[in-house]
């Protein structure tokens, strides 16, 4: 993460390390459950806060 920050300082705004993902959901989506999952993910990983 420090290396990525350093490289961004050398060339600000370069999207080279931006990652994305798409998830296709078949069937009903339980929004409250998804919210709890995302909350837990953020709780476990400081970098996401």
C-alpha positions in Angstrom: 0.0 0.0 0.0 2.9 2.4 0.8 4.4 1.5 -2.6 1.1 2.2 -4.4 0.8 5.6 -2.5 4.4 6.4 -3.5 3.8 5.7 -7.2 0.7 7.8 -7.1 2.7 10.7 -5.7 5.0 10.4 -8.7 2.2 10.4 -11.2 -1.0 11.7 -9.5 -4.4 10.7 -10.9 -3.1 7.7 -12.9 -5.8 5.0 -12.6 -3.3 2.1 -13.2 -4.0 0.5 -9.7 -7.8 1.1 -9.7 -9.5 -2.3 -9.6 -13.1 -3.0 -10.2 -15.3 -6.1 -10.2 -18.8 -6.8 -11.2 -21.0 -9.4 -9.4 -24.1 -10.8 -11.1 -26.7 -11.9 -8.6 -29.3 -14.4 -9.7 -32.4 -14.4 -7.6 -33.6 -12.1 -4.8 -31.0 -9.9 -3.0 -31.4 -9.5 0.8 -30.4 -5.9 1.1 -30.1 -6.0 5.0 -27.8 -9.0 4.8 -25.7 -7.3 2.1 -25.4 -4.2 4.3 -24.3 -6.3 7.3 -21.7 -8.0 5.1 -20.3 -4.8 3.9 -20.2 -3.3 7.4 -18.2 -6.4 8.6 -15.8 -6.1 5.6 -15.1 -2.4 6.5 -14.8 -3.3 10.2 -12.1 -5.9 9.4 -10.1 -3.8 6.9 -8.9 -0.4 8.1 -7.9 0.6 4.6 -11.6 0.6 3.6 -12.6 3.2 6.3 
